[in-house]
Amino acid sequence: MKTRIVLALGAFFLATVSSAQEGEVSWKSTEVAPGLYMLESQNGFAGGNLSLITGDDGVVLIDDGLEPLTSMTVATVEALTGDPVDFVI
């Protein structure tokens, strides 16, 4: 019984810490080559690194990250490129 209580409390605290970190996550952009960017999550887990390609045909986001962070990701891409995301792979 004590084990169950400890496990339940542990899961609760882990979930609390995870959700608290979600609001702090941001993207750091690095231009790898002209028109090719890597977006690296900062201050928490955002689902891994993302790639961004910009060109004459538009802006392509490769891997959109975690769903709760979509608005922040789109805003970061638009601030970086000055254009909206045209395609998501």
N, CA, C and O atoms as a GROMACS GRO file, in nm:
protein
  356
    1MET      N    1   0.082  -0.120   0.000
    1MET     CA    2   0.000   0.000   0.000
    1MET      C    3   0.087   0.127   0.000
    1MET      O    4   0.058   0.223  -0.072
    2LYS      N    5   0.192   0.126   0.082
    2LYS     CA    6   0.281   0.242   0.085
    2LYS      C    7   0.348   0.264  -0.050
    2LYS      O    8   0.368   0.378  -0.093
    3THR      N    9   0.381   0.154  -0.117
    3THR     CA   10   0.444   0.164  -0.248
    3THR      C   11   0.352   0.235  -0.347
    3THR      O   12   0.397   0.319  -0.424
    4ARG      N   13   0.224   0.200  -0.344
    4ARG     CA   14   0.128   0.263  -0.434
    4ARG      C   15   0.116   0.413  -0.409
    4ARG      O   16   0.109   0.493  -0.502
    5ILE      N   17   0.113   0.448  -0.282
    5ILE     CA   18   0.102   0.590  -0.247
    5ILE      C   19   0.226   0.667  -0.294
    5ILE      O   20   0.215   0.775  -0.351
    6VAL      N   21   0.343   0.609  -0.270
    6VAL     CA   22   0.467   0.674  -0.313
    6VAL      C   23   0.471   0.687  -0.465
    6VAL      O   24   0.509   0.792  -0.517
    7LEU      N   25   0.431   0.582  -0.536
    7LEU     CA   26   0.429   0.587  -0.683
    7LEU      C   27   0.330   0.691  -0.733
    7LEU      O   28   0.359   0.766  -0.827
    8ALA      N   29   0.212   0.697  -0.671
    8ALA     CA   30   0.111   0.795  -0.712
    8ALA      C   31   0.161   0.938  -0.689
    8ALA      O   32   0.144   1.025  -0.774
    9LEU      N   33   0.222   0.961  -0.573
    9LEU     CA   34   0.276   1.095  -0.545
    9LEU      C   35   0.390   1.130  -0.640
    9LEU      O   36   0.401   1.244  -0.685
   10GLY      N   37   0.475   1.032  -0.669
   10GLY     CA   38   0.585   1.055  -0.763
   10GLY      C   39   0.533   1.093  -0.901
   10GLY      O   40   0.584   1.186  -0.963
   11ALA      N   41   0.431   1.020  -0.948
   11ALA     CA   42   0.372   1.050  -1.079
   11ALA      C   43   0.310   1.190  -1.080
   11ALA      O   44   0.323   1.264  -1.177
   12PHE      N   45   0.243   1.225  -0.971
   12PHE     CA   46   0.182   1.358  -0.961
   12PHE      C   47   0.287   1.468  -0.969
   12PHE      O   48   0.271   1.564  -1.044
   13PHE      N   49   0.395   1.454  -0.893
   13PHE     CA   50   0.499   1.557  -0.893
   13PHE      C   51   0.572   1.565  -1.027
   13PHE      O   52   0.608   1.674  -1.071
   14LEU      N   53   0.593   1.451  -1.092
   14LEU     CA   54   0.656   1.454  -1.224
   14LEU      C   55   0.567   1.526  -1.324
   14LEU      O   56   0.615   1.605  -1.405
   15ALA      N   57   0.438   1.498  -1.320
   15ALA     CA   58   0.344   1.564  -1.411
   15ALA      C   59   0.339   1.714  -1.385
   15ALA      O   60   0.331   1.793  -1.478
   16THR      N   61   0.344   1.752  -1.258
   16THR     CA   62   0.342   1.894  -1.223
   16THR      C   63   0.466   1.965  -1.275
   16THR      O   64   0.457   2.074  -1.331
   17VAL      N   65   0.582   1.904  -1.256
   17VAL     CA   66   0.707   1.964  -1.304
   17VAL      C   67   0.706   1.973  -1.455
   17VAL      O   68   0.749   2.074  -1.511
   18SER      N   69   0.659   1.869  -1.523
   18SER     CA   70   0.656   1.869  -1.669
   18SER      C   71   0.566   1.980  -1.722
   18SER      O   72   0.604   2.050  -1.816
   19SER      N   73   0.449   1.998  -1.663
   19SER     CA   74   0.359   2.101  -1.712
   19SER      C   75   0.411   2.240  -1.679
   19SER      O   76   0.385   2.335  -1.753
   20ALA      N   77   0.483   2.254  -1.569
   20ALA     CA   78   0.539   2.384  -1.535
   20ALA      C   79   0.648   2.424  -1.633
   20ALA      O   80   0.663   2.542  -1.664
   21GLN      N   81   0.724   2.328  -1.682
   21GLN     CA   82   0.831   2.358  -1.775
   21GLN      C   83   0.779   2.392  -1.914
   21GLN      O   84   0.846   2.462  -1.990
   22GLU      N   85   0.659   2.344  -1.947
   22GLU     CA   86   0.605   2.364  -2.080
   22GLU      C   87   0.596   2.511  -2.118
   22GLU      O   88   0.627   2.547  -2.232
   23GLY      N   89   0.556   2.596  -2.025
   23GLY     CA   90   0.540   2.737  -2.054
   23GLY      C   91   0.672   2.809  -2.076
   23GLY      O   92   0.674   2.919  -2.132
   24GLU      N   93   0.781   2.751  -2.032
   24GLU     CA   94   0.911   2.815  -2.040
   24GLU      C   95   0.988   2.779  -2.166
   24GLU      O   96   1.092   2.839  -2.196
   25VAL      N   97   0.940   2.683  -2.240
   25VAL     CA   98   1.013   2.634  -2.358
   25VAL      C   99   1.018   2.743  -2.464
   25VAL      O  100   0.921   2.815  -2.486
   26SER      N  101   1.132   2.753  -2.530
   26SER     CA  102   1.146   2.846  -2.642
   26SER      C  103   1.233   2.780  -2.749
   26SER      O  104   1.291   2.673  -2.725
   27TRP      N  105   1.241   2.842  -2.864
   27TRP     CA  106   1.321   2.788  -2.974
   27TRP      C  107   1.444   2.874  -2.998
   27TRP      O  108   1.435   2.997  -2.997
   28LYS      N  109   1.556   2.811  -3.018
   28LYS     CA  110   1.680   2.880  -3.059
   28LYS      C  111   1.703   2.841  -3.204
   28LYS      O  112   1.707   2.723  -3.236
   29SER      N  113   1.718   2.939  -3.291
   29SER     CA  114   1.738   2.909  -3.433
   29SER      C  115   1.885   2.921  -3.471
   29SER      O  116   1.956   3.011  -3.426
   30THR      N  117   1.928   2.829  -3.555
   30THR     CA  118   2.064   2.830  -3.609
   30THR      C  119   2.054   2.813  -3.760
   30THR      O  120   1.994   2.716  -3.807
   31GLU      N  121   2.111   2.906  -3.836
   31GLU     CA  122   2.111   2.891  -3.982
   31GLU      C  123   2.225   2.798  -4.020
   31GLU      O  124   2.343   2.834  -4.008
   32VAL      N  125   2.189   2.679  -4.066
   32VAL     CA  126   2.286   2.576  -4.102
   32VAL      C  127   2.347   2.604  -4.240
   32VAL      O  128   2.466   2.582  -4.262
   33ALA      N  129   2.265   2.652  -4.330
   33ALA     CA  130   2.304   2.690  -4.466
   33ALA      C  131   2.205   2.798  -4.509
   33ALA      O  132   2.102   2.815  -4.444
   34PRO      N  133   2.232   2.870  -4.616
   34PRO     CA  134   2.137   2.972  -4.659
   34PRO      C  135   1.996   2.913  -4.680
   34PRO      O  136   1.977   2.824  -4.764
   35GLY      N  137   1.899   2.964  -4.604
   35GLY     CA  138   1.762   2.918  -4.616
   35GLY      C  139   1.730   2.789  -4.541
   35GLY      O  140   1.617   2.741  -4.549
   36LEU      N  141   1.825   2.733  -4.468
   36LEU     CA  142   1.804   2.609  -4.392
   36LEU      C  143   1.836   2.636  -4.245
   36LEU      O  144   1.948   2.672  -4.210
   37TYR      N  145   1.734   2.617  -4.160
   37TYR     CA  146   1.750   2.646  -4.018
   37TYR      C  147   1.723   2.522  -3.934
   37TYR      O  148   1.646   2.433  -3.973
   38MET      N  149   1.787   2.517  -3.818
   38MET     CA  150   1.756   2.418  -3.717
   38MET      C  151   1.696   2.494  -3.600
   38MET      O  152   1.754   2.592  -3.552
   39LEU      N  153   1.580   2.450  -3.553
   39LEU     CA  154   1.519   2.508  -3.434
   39LEU      C  155   1.542   2.410  -3.320
   39LEU      O  156   1.495   2.296  -3.325
   40GLU      N  157   1.612   2.455  -3.219
   40GLU     CA  158   1.650   2.371  -3.106
   40GLU      C  159   1.574   2.418  -2.982
   40GLU      O  160   1.573   2.537  -2.951
   41SER      N  161   1.509   2.325  -2.912
   41SER     CA  162   1.432   2.364  -2.794
   41SER      C  163   1.525   2.407  -2.681
   41SER      O  164   1.632   2.349  -2.660
   42GLN      N  165   1.481   2.510  -2.610
   42GLN     CA  166   1.555   2.565  -2.497
   42GLN      C  167   1.466   2.559  -2.373
   42GLN      O  168   1.345   2.577  -2.383
   43ASN      N  169   1.524   2.536  -2.259
   43ASN     CA  170   1.454   2.540  -2.129
   43ASN      C  171   1.344   2.436  -2.116
   43ASN      O  172   1.244   2.462  -2.048
   44GLY      N  173   1.359   2.323  -2.176
   44GLY     CA  174   1.260   2.217  -2.162
   44GLY      C  175   1.250   2.134  -2.287
   44GLY      O  176   1.319   2.158  -2.386
   45PHE      N  177   1.162   2.035  -2.282
   45PHE     CA  178   1.145   1.943  -2.394
   45PHE      C  179   1.030   1.990  -2.481
   45PHE      O  180   0.918   2.009  -2.432
   46ALA      N  181   1.056   2.009  -2.608
   46ALA     CA  182   0.953   2.054  -2.702
   46ALA      C  183   0.928   1.952  -2.812
   46ALA      O  184   0.868   1.985  -2.914
   47GLY      N  185   0.974   1.831  -2.792
   47GLY     CA  186   0.950   1.727  -2.892
   47GLY      C  187   1.070   1.702  -2.982
   47GLY      O  188   1.059   1.627  -3.079
   48GLY      N  189   1.181   1.762  -2.953
   48GLY     CA  190   1.300   1.743  -3.036
   48GLY      C  191   1.329   1.865  -3.121
   48GLY      O  192   1.258   1.965  -3.114
   49ASN      N  193   1.432   1.856  -3.201
   49ASN     CA  194   1.470   1.966  -3.289
   49ASN      C  195   1.383   1.967  -3.414
   49ASN      O  196   1.334   1.862  -3.457
   50LEU      N  197   1.363   2.085  -3.470
   50LEU     CA  198   1.284   2.101  -3.592
   50LEU      C  199   1.374   2.157  -3.701
   50LEU      O  200   1.476   2.219  -3.673
   51SER      N  201   1.334   2.135  -3.825
   51SER     CA  202   1.405   2.193  -3.939
   51SER      C  203   1.312   2.289  -4.010
   51SER      O  204   1.190   2.273  -4.009
   52LEU      N  205   1.370   2.389  -4.071
   52LEU     CA  206   1.294   2.491  -4.141
   52LEU      C  207   1.368   2.525  -4.270
   52LEU      O  208   1.487   2.555  -4.268
   53ILE      N  209   1.296   2.520  -4.381
   53ILE     CA  210   1.353   2.553  -4.511
   53ILE      C  211   1.276   2.672  -4.567
   53ILE      O  212   1.152   2.670  -4.570
   54THR      N  213   1.347   2.774  -4.611
   54THR     CA  214   1.283   2.890  -4.673
   54THR      C  215   1.334   2.903  -4.816
   54THR      O  216   1.451   2.882  -4.844
   55GLY      N  217   1.243   2.938  -4.904
   55GLY     CA  218   1.281   2.952  -5.044
   55GLY      C  219   1.174   3.025  -5.122
   55GLY      O  220   1.080   3.080  -5.064
   56ASP      N  221   1.188   3.026  -5.253
   56ASP     CA  222   1.094   3.097  -5.340
   56ASP      C  223   0.953   3.038  -5.334
   56ASP      O  224   0.855   3.109  -5.355
   57ASP      N  225   0.944   2.907  -5.306
   57ASP     CA  226   0.813   2.841  -5.301
   57ASP      C  227   0.745   2.852  -5.166
   57ASP      O  228   0.630   2.810  -5.151
   58GLY      N  229   0.813   2.907  -5.067
   58GLY     CA  230   0.751   2.925  -4.936
   58GLY      C  231   0.838   2.874  -4.823
   58GLY      O  232   0.957   2.847  -4.838
   59VAL      N  233   0.772   2.860  -4.708
   59VAL     CA  234   0.838   2.816  -4.585
   59VAL      C  235   0.792   2.675  -4.552
   59VAL      O  236   0.672   2.648  -4.543
   60VAL      N  237   0.888   2.585  -4.535
   60VAL     CA  238   0.858   2.445  -4.504
   60VAL      C  239   0.909   2.415  -4.364
   60VAL      O  240   1.028   2.432  -4.336
   61LEU      N  241   0.820   2.370  -4.277
   61LEU     CA  242   0.856   2.329  -4.142
   61LEU      C  243   0.859   2.177  -4.139
   61LEU      O  244   0.760   2.112  -4.171
   62ILE      N  245   0.972   2.121  -4.100
   62ILE     CA  246   0.985   1.975  -4.094
   62ILE      C  247   0.976   1.935  -3.948
   62ILE      O  248   1.064   1.968  -3.868
   63ASP      N  249   0.869   1.864  -3.913
   63ASP     CA  250   0.837   1.820  -3.777
   63ASP      C  251   0.784   1.939  -3.699
   63ASP      O  252   0.860   2.031  -3.667
   64ASP      N  253   0.656   1.938  -3.670
   64ASP     CA  254   0.594   2.054  -3.604
   64ASP      C  255   0.606   2.053  -3.452
   64ASP      O  256   0.551   2.142  -3.387
   65GLY      N  257   0.677   1.957  -3.393
   65GLY     CA  258   0.696   1.954  -3.248
   65GLY      C  259   0.573   1.904  -3.175
   65GLY      O  260   0.489   1.835  -3.233
   66LEU      N  261   0.560   1.940  -3.050
   66LEU     CA  262   0.448   1.897  -2.967
   66LEU      C  263   0.329   1.990  -2.987
   66LEU      O  264   0.344   2.111  -3.001
   67GLU      N  265   0.210   1.932  -2.988
   67GLU     CA  266   0.087   2.006  -3.016
   67GLU      C  267   0.063   2.124  -2.922
   67GLU      O  268   0.022   2.229  -2.970
   68PRO      N  269   0.087   2.111  -2.791
   68PRO     CA  270   0.062   2.227  -2.704
   68PRO      C  271   0.152   2.348  -2.734
   68PRO      O  272   0.123   2.459  -2.690
   69LEU      N  273   0.260   2.327  -2.807
   69LEU     CA  274   0.353   2.436  -2.836
   69LEU      C  275   0.340   2.489  -2.979
   69LEU      O  276   0.425   2.566  -3.024
   70THR      N  277   0.236   2.448  -3.050
   70THR     CA  278   0.219   2.485  -3.190
   70THR      C  279   0.216   2.637  -3.211
   70THR      O  280   0.283   2.688  -3.301
   71SER      N  281   0.140   2.708  -3.131
   71SER     CA  282   0.130   2.854  -3.148
   71SER      C  283   0.266   2.921  -3.132
   71SER      O  284   0.300   3.011  -3.209
   72MET      N  285   0.343   2.877  -3.032
   72MET     CA  286   0.476   2.934  -3.011
   72MET      C  287   0.568   2.900  -3.128
   72MET      O  288   0.647   2.984  -3.170
   73THR      N  289   0.558   2.779  -3.179
   73THR     CA  290   0.643   2.737  -3.291
   73THR      C  291   0.612   2.819  -3.416
   73THR      O  292   0.703   2.868  -3.482
   74VAL      N  293   0.485   2.835  -3.447
   74VAL     CA  294   0.444   2.914  -3.564
   74VAL      C  295   0.488   3.059  -3.548
   74VAL      O  296   0.537   3.120  -3.644
   75ALA      N  297   0.472   3.115  -3.430
   75ALA     CA  298   0.514   3.254  -3.406
   75ALA      C  299   0.666   3.269  -3.422
   75ALA      O  300   0.712   3.370  -3.475
   76THR      N  301   0.741   3.170  -3.376
   76THR     CA  302   0.887   3.174  -3.391
   76THR      C  303   0.927   3.171  -3.537
   76THR      O  304   1.015   3.247  -3.580
   77VAL      N  305   0.863   3.084  -3.614
   77VAL     CA  306   0.895   3.072  -3.757
   77VAL      C  307   0.860   3.202  -3.829
   77VAL      O  308   0.938   3.250  -3.911
   78GLU      N  309   0.744   3.258  -3.800
   78GLU     CA  310   0.703   3.382  -3.866
   78GLU      C  311   0.794   3.498  -3.829
   78GLU      O  312   0.823   3.583  -3.913
   79ALA      N  313   0.840   3.502  -3.704
   79ALA     CA  314   0.934   3.608  -3.663
   79ALA      C  315   1.068   3.592  -3.733
   79ALA      O  316   1.133   3.691  -3.768
   80LEU      N  317   1.110   3.470  -3.752
   80LEU     CA  318   1.239   3.441  -3.814
   80LEU      C  319   1.238   3.470  -3.964
   80LEU      O  320   1.332   3.528  -4.018
   81THR      N  321   1.130   3.428  -4.031
   81THR     CA  322   1.126   3.437  -4.177
   81THR      C  323   1.050   3.559  -4.229
   81THR      O  324   1.073   3.603  -4.342
   82GLY      N  325   0.959   3.613  -4.149
   82GLY     CA  326   0.874   3.721  -4.195
   82GLY      C  327   0.757   3.670  -4.278
   82GLY      O  328   0.678   3.750  -4.329
   83ASP      N  329   0.745   3.539  -4.291
   83ASP     CA  330   0.638   3.476  -4.369
   83ASP      C  331   0.573   3.365  -4.287
   83ASP      O  332   0.635   3.311  -4.195
   84PRO      N  333   0.447   3.330  -4.320
   84PRO     CA  334   0.382   3.219  -4.251
   84PRO      C  335   0.436   3.084  -4.300
   84PRO      O  336   0.501   3.076  -4.405
   85VAL      N  337   0.408   2.981  -4.223
   85VAL     CA  338   0.445   2.845  -4.264
   85VAL      C  339   0.352   2.804  -4.378
   85VAL      O  340   0.230   2.810  -4.364
   86ASP      N  341   0.409   2.761  -4.490
   86ASP     CA  342   0.329   2.717  -4.604
   86ASP      C  343   0.308   2.566  -4.606
   86ASP      O  344   0.201   2.518  -4.644
   87PHE      N  345   0.409   2.491  -4.563
   87PHE     CA  346   0.402   2.345  -4.568
   87PHE      C  347   0.460   2.287  -4.439
   87PHE      O  348   0.556   2.340  -4.384
   88VAL      N  349   0.400   2.177  -4.392
   88VAL     CA  350   0.452   2.104  -4.277
   88VAL      C  351   0.474   1.960  -4.318
   88VAL      O  352   0.384   1.895  -4.372
   89ILE      N  353   0.594   1.911  -4.292
   89ILE     CA  354   0.626   1.771  -4.323
   89ILE      C  355   0.651   1.701  -4.192
   89ILE      O  356   0.680   1.582  -4.189
   0.00000   0.00000   0.00000
